[in-house]
């Protein structure tokens, strides 16, 4: 194969950027594998002299002066699974309606729904807290689930609407001729074809909800129901900060989303590309 200097230079630059991007991850991993005695700012690049998982144990189960992340990881799982599934289901139905069942004012309503994506979180915190208090869900995991479901409807609707717009009209018309109604067309035609769209939405929502901090710290003020992102902020001792435990806790908190993109990332890209072309 003929040597191409331009391509070689491109790969070299990309490799340099990849190394630069992964440098914080390297520090995170090697620090989490060190004992507290080895943690030093001037030797943070050095690998651990002795391999130990003690910091992960302390981050998960706690130590003197602080509580571990174990219960909060469970809270995040309890929160993220129903919130992701419900927001994806609602977005699928909304996207189907806007894409295939046009009605008077549909474009205006769709624009108003998309406007929800551009509302800053901070601007709705006070009415959010007041609303959750009035319905008895403030300070609870169901309150967080409801918040993420509602705030996820605009983006999930947009993704599914763009995806369903690529489905040939002939399929929908044939189903209508056969007598299928609104839900019949969705159940028999759209839903079986929407697996790539669901892959995109589920991965997107899972990542966004898992990594959320603002809603979590505002709605779930009780430590017993706080997700892992809030608990990670409180993972510190009374007098000193054990940086190896902090790094181990950060790695544990990031591990679920990391695994999702490692094992399901190809489905995410396929789903995005599947809805990028019409016809």
Long-range contacts (C-beta under 8 A, 24 or more apart in sequence): 27-247, 28-247, 28-250, 28-251, 29-247, 29-251, 31-243, 31-244, 31-247, 32-56, 32-244, 32-247, 32-248, 32-250, 32-251, 33-244, 34-244, 35-244, 36-242, 36-243, 36-244, 36-245, 38-244, 39-242, 39-243, 39-244, 55-242, 55-244, 55-245, 55-247, 55-248, 56-248, 56-251, 56-252, 58-242, 58-245, 58-248, 59-235, 59-245, 59-246, 59-248, 59-249, 59-252, 60-252, 63-237, 63-242, 63-245, 64-237, 64-238, 65-237, 65-238, 65-239, 66-234, 66-235, 66-236, 66-237, 66-238, 67-223, 67-231, 67-234, 69-228, 69-231, 69-232, 69-235, 69-249, 69-252, 69-253, 71-224, 72-226, 72-227, 72-228, 72-230, 72-231, 72-232, 73-228, 73-252, 73-253, 75-141, 75-220, 75-225, 75-226, 75-227, 75-228, 76-210, 76-227, 76-228, 76-229, 76-256, 78-141, 79-141, 79-144, 79-145, 79-148, 79-209, 79-227, 80-206, 80-209, 80-210, 82-145, 83-144, 83-145, 83-148, 83-149, 83-152, 83-205, 83-209, 84-202, 84-205, 84-206, 84-209, 85-202, 86-145, 86-149, 87-148, 87-149, 87-152, 87-153, 87-156, 87-201, 87-205, 88-156, 88-198, 88-201, 88-202, 88-205, 90-149, 90-153, 90-156, 90-157, 91-152, 91-153, 91-155, 91-156, 91-157, 91-159, 91-160, 91-201, 92-156, 92-160, 92-190, 92-191, 92-194, 92-197, 92-198, 92-201, 93-186, 94-153, 94-156, 94-157, 94-160, 94-161, 95-156, 95-157, 95-158, 95-159, 95-160, 95-161, 95-162, 95-163, 95-164, 95-197, 96-160, 96-164, 96-186, 96-190, 98-157, 98-161, 99-160, 99-161, 99-162, 99-164, 99-165, 99-167, 100-164, 100-167, 100-172, 100-185, 100-190, 101-182, 110-157, 110-161, 113-153, 113-154, 113-157, 114-154, 114-157, 114-158, 115-154, 116-151, 116-153, 116-154, 117-154, 117-155, 117-158, 121-151, 121-214, 121-215, 122-214, 125-214, 125-218, 128-215, 128-218, 128-219, 129-218, 129-219, 132-219, 138-219, 139-219, 139-220, 139-221, 139-222, 139-225, 140-219, 140-220, 140-225, 141-220, 141-225, 143-219, 143-220, 144-215, 144-216, 144-219, 144-220, 144-227, 147-215, 147-219, 148-205, 148-208, 148-209, 148-212, 148-215, 151-215, 152-205, 152-208, 152-209, 155-204, 155-205, 156-201, 156-204, 156-205, 159-197, 159-200, 159-201, 159-204, 159-275, 160-194, 160-197, 160-201, 162-275, 163-194, 163-196, 163-197, 163-200, 163-271, 163-274, 163-275, 164-190, 164-194, 164-197, 165-278, 166-274, 166-275, 166-277, 166-278, 166-279, 167-193, 168-279, 196-267, 196-270, 196-271, 196-274, 196-275, 197-271, 197-274, 197-275, 198-271, 199-264, 199-267, 199-268, 199-270, 199-271, 200-268, 200-271, 200-272, 200-275, 203-260, 203-261, 203-264, 203-265, 203-267, 203-268, 204-268, 206-257, 206-260, 207-257, 207-260, 207-261, 210-256, 210-257, 211-257, 228-252, 228-253, 229-253
